[in-house]
Amino acid sequence: MKIPTKRLTAALAALMMCISCTACGDKQTDDIQTDTSEVITSAAKTESSETAATASDFFDNEDYDPLSDDYDPYGGGGAATVAETSFRLDTENKTEEGSKAVSVSETENKQSDKTETVAETSKSSDKAVSKSQSEGTDAQLTISVPNGWSDGTADYSQIDGTVKNKGKSVVDGWTAVISLGSGASVEQSWNCDIAVKDGTFTITPVEHNRSIDPGGEGTFGFIVKNPGKIDTDNAKLTFGTSEYTAVSGNNNSGNSGGTSKPAANPTAKKVPEPTTDDWLSVKGNKIVDSSGNEVWLTGVNWFGYNTGTNTFDGLWTCDLNSSLSEIANRGFNLLRVPISTELINSWAAGEYPTANFNHATNDYLVGMNSLEIFDYVIGQCRANGIKIMIDIHCAKTDAMGHMKNMWYDGDVTEKDYLDALSWIAERYKNDDTIIAYDLENEPHGKANEDPRAKWDSGKDSDNWKYIAEKAAMAVLNENPHALVMVEGIEIYPKDIKKNGDFSSTNPSDYYSTWWGGNLRGVKNDPIDLGKYNSQLVYSPHDYGPAVYQQEWFKGDYTFDSLKKDAWQDNWLYIYDTNTAPLLIGEWGGYMSQPNLKWMTYLRQLIKEKRINHTFWCFNENSGDTGGLVYDNFGKWDEDKYALVKPALWQDDNGKFISLDHTIALGSNGISLSDYYGGNTTTTQPDKTMRPGDVNDDKLVNGVDLALMRQNITKWQSTDDVLTASPQDTNGNGVFSIADIVLLTQYLLGKDVTLKSYSS
């Protein structure tokens, strides 16, 4: 994912922000079928050029009006208002140049893996100051200290700030200054850059909260290690050409040292004993259980074990037990857990880096080391009916570690990487809670980078296909029942005969896409696991224009253009040719246009083909996507969840389906045996697709003919293979005038037959 600054060092931190977000947009095409119950957008009053009619066309809900004056996606009283729908940015940023490259603008989040983060001070700090006010008529800075704790070696405090524009004009740029003592250092920050000198913290905005509209506000926060006395009233705000003294917010914690009473009673569930009857395998392009029943993995990512937090991010404020229970209650049957090679090998060596969490909120974790907490997480997932997929996200423990091209980094070698996989697979081989391993997150590299990941039949040290086979065997030799996920790379040669060895450094010689999203090499050089091919799943990542403006997003893109220009040749062909299943390991983003349109189209593809997936992400501190939660991990983004929900595995009654044969998925779900009526061998039948039934009303009539006539202009080439579509009435795999003629004859009572496409 991203430009994640997925690092949260010693981070017991709480987050986030509330800033303006635009979200309604282009008219939905006729191909998108949106359930009327779905509300899949955030409010967006800022895009005044869009009409209510346009929004209504895009969202199939007659009661939904994001442009109405009283529309509130959070139901009132939340941390985000209509005009200030939260981007909830923080330490996970995704941005790319042809893929996902870090933005180096001075306004972007520049998290360091050092204990002291020193960001370059914005030019806005050089602005002249004309006056000073304690309670400004044009601006207000509020500083609070909602959290404080100790890990036994150092004290930490969370500091939150809000900059409010009380004036009548937009202000571009602001600077806050607060003194926290000469021994203080930044552990983590969000929504800001910070420069530290002699105990003085100079805070400047990042791109998304730099400009503040009248009546609007921008938020920021950071974790400070070993602060002196925190006097929030000494903070100063430079806003435009004026200076203001801060006012105090709610200072609840100070340096509590973890001695406060728990914020809530622990909500741990009784943990069942581990089992070994839920292992999965593949059959064609489907994943099946031990009885041959098709299953659908529909999960979510929650990062932190890769960042330096050494547990899940967000435990600085949220309760672990409650969060896991809610993930299950909301229907996510798989949890993708990013982790570093370095952390696993530390555990293997008997070393346990400190897990950073709020001792008050999660007091039942106090006294556990980081591995013991990990085992505790496994138990609670099991109790909630959630399965786990381990994701080797980076070599070194570092929120920026995923930015490295390869699976090795410095003193973390290829051997260390393989050893880590072997160790963790062996440790949990008798517990089917950990059901899958994503071998490496987003191997990548551009044509002119060295090293860069390649994919061919060779055995070079930079050949991801070769290394992936070794990594898979490291897992499967210990646990032959686990699924192994193989991601793609970034580039692939356009001409294999001339450049099959990836020797060219010319970018124009390659197809380029998202990191981990290029699986073109599978066509010529598929992963070969021998007798273990039954455990192989390919796992691309895919993102929208909010992460990076790929070529296929330029202009007015559609569902069909995305299939043709991005998905089909990069990875969808693997599914369509019945080669292997797919699991989209990361997808997600902001509920603003044009990103929302892309998310809606990808969800459509996921639903149509029942592609396995893990949504990015639960965390609110993902900088260029946001998360499913906000307000310090305390509230769910109901609009975003409403978008994802239709792509979660549910029965006809709306019950979420577990991947566990005996344990139901949360309070709103059922077990796998409940769904299939015991250990049956029947697979879930595919929904019947009637050729000619374009609007899916179970009828073939003149309405369908009219829709086909409207849609024909969107098809530029008969090379667009449908694989299965009601428009393809003659079953030849393409939609053309011939299909319209055939349907016309059928409706006139001619002796003709409508056919479905069969590969």
Sequence and secondary structure as in RCSB ss.txt:
>XXXX:A:sequence
MKIPTKRLTAALAALMMCISCTACGDKQTDDIQTDTSEVITSAAKTESSETAATASDFFDNEDYDPLSDDYDPYG
GGGAATVAETSFRLDTENKTEEGSKAVSVSETENKQSDKTETVAETSKSSDKAVSKSQSEGTDAQLTISVPNGWS
DGTADYSQIDGTVKNKGKSVVDGWTAVISLGSGASVEQSWNCDIAVKDGTFTITPVEHNRSIDPGGEGTFGFIVK
NPGKIDTDNAKLTFGTSEYTAVSGNNNSGNSGGTSKPAANPTAKKVPEPTTDDWLSVKGNKIVDSSGNEVWLTGV
NWFGYNTGTNTFDGLWTCDLNSSLSEIANRGFNLLRVPISTELINSWAAGEYPTANFNHATNDYLVGMNSLEIFD
YVIGQCRANGIKIMIDIHCAKTDAMGHMKNMWYDGDVTEKDYLDALSWIAERYKNDDTIIAYDLENEPHGKANED
PRAKWDSGKDSDNWKYIAEKAAMAVLNENPHALVMVEGIEIYPKDIKKNGDFSSTNPSDYYSTWWGGNLRGVKND
PIDLGKYNSQLVYSPHDYGPAVYQQEWFKGDYTFDSLKKDAWQDNWLYIYDTNTAPLLIGEWGGYMSQPNLKWMT
YLRQLIKEKRINHTFWCFNENSGDTGGLVYDNFGKWDEDKYALVKPALWQDDNGKFISLDHTIALGSNGISLSDY
YGGNTTTTQPDKTMRPGDVNDDKLVNGVDLALMRQNITKWQSTDDVLTASPQDTNGNGVFSIADIVLLTQYLLGK
DVTLKSYSS
>XXXX:A:secstr
  SB    TT               S   TT    TT       SS TTS HHHHHHHS  TT  TTSTT  TT 
SSSSS GGG      SB    SSS      TTS    SSSS      GGGGS    EESS SSEEEEEEEEEEEE
 SS EEEEEEEEEEE SSS EE EEEEEE  TT EEEEEESSEEEEETTEEEEE  HHHHEE TT EEEEEEEEE
S     GGG EEEETTEEEE EE     SS TT S  SS           SS   EEETTEEE TTS EE  EEE
E   BTTTSSS TTTTTS HHHHHHHHHHTT  EEEEEEEHHHHHHHHTT        TTTTGGGTT  HHHHHH
HHHHHHHHHT EEEEEEEESSS TTGGGSSSS BTTB HHHHHHHHHHHHHHTTT TTEEEEE  S     TT S
S  B SSS  TTBHHHHHHHHHHHHHTT TTSEEEE  BSEEES HHHHTT     GGGEEE STT B GGGTTS
    GGGGGGEEE  B   TTT   GGGSSS  HHHHIIIIIIIIIIHHHHTTS  BEE B    SSTTHHHHHH
HHHHHHHHHT EEEES S S  TTT  SEETTTTEE HHHHHHHGGGS B TTS EE SSSSS SGGGEE HHHH
HTSS           TT TT SS  SHHHHHHHHHHGGG   TT   SS TT TB SSS  HHHHHHHHHHHTT 
S   B    
